């Protein structure tokens, strides 16, 4: 597209140069034909001075004028259709140039202006942010290292509008401040859009998104990993983005679902917690003190406490929520109205939207059906000490989860 645009631009320059040279030549010839004043008006008046005879005018001079005009018309007649044929390519090339400039602006904002890189790492790979915890009276309680999630997979679970909402309004109670004008932040709407333009360029491939979690499971429990892939293979005909088919998918055993669910729910090391439910639903999980929050961070964190969710939602409702994410204003069992900050972990919100100018990442999503079911089983047993009591990870970045809240 850029080659077509460049060729078309060159043709335009050539046509302009030819016309400009012809005009300058005509002007120069007319100036040369004039004479300096040498006497009275009667002697110099053009309408009184004898000019060339008809034989001379209708000879070489006339032929030269006619052939010159015909040549110029031929050039214009050929060049203009070529210019018109290349116009779609020029327009597409202009869009690409604009998009490249938007991405460059977004990169500059990410690394220099808003300095997102300080928390979320280079290329959105995830990182840490120093955060001050205060009590209800604004008094200092502690300084913690808050795990900032990776952003190189964020558009596999959030739509552009969902990402824009978080950028505009931030996440209260966390290091993520409101950056957009609607939330009182310093960035304009165009700047927020440019950051999103940049984020599109750093998204992992669909294969990387899926294998990131799979490889982590394999490293923690090779047997569980093999059984998980077996179940996934048996679900090969399940449509990735079809909720009904996914609900009917084959599942792991209950014991395996509890083990796998705990890994996904609580691990903050996998993509800096971007797969983790605890990051939002367990106070203290994002800074290595899960289930041991400071006094003002009780009953969940940014999201609601999920202990006891089995009494408030059916498995079908639970699955739909994790698979499809929340939609603003829609009621979700006892949790009242949804908001755009609960993403879709099973349904890729950006699939099939390339015609609207949004890149299409394919049908891959953050979690496969058997993984979503594992999370559901684990969450529905958070308050059951007899079934959830053996932690699988216990580092500072990936705290243990005892099931007690």
Secondary structure by P-SEA (a helix, b strand, c coil): caaaaaaaaaaaaaaaaaaaaaaaaaaaaaaaaccccccccccccccccccccaaaaacaaaaaaaaaaaaaaaaaaaaaaaaaaaaaaaaaaaaaaaaaaaaaaaaaaaccccccccccccccccbbbbbbbbccccccccccbbbbcccccccccccaaaaaaaaaccccccccccccccccccccaaaaaaaaaaaaaacccaaaaaaaaaaaaaaacaaaaaaaaaaaaaacccccccaaaaaacccccaaaaaaaaaaaacccccccccccccccccccccccccccccccccccccccccccccccccaaaaaaaaacccccccccccccccccccccccccccccccccccccccccccccaaaaaaaaaaaaaccccccccccccccccbbbbcccc
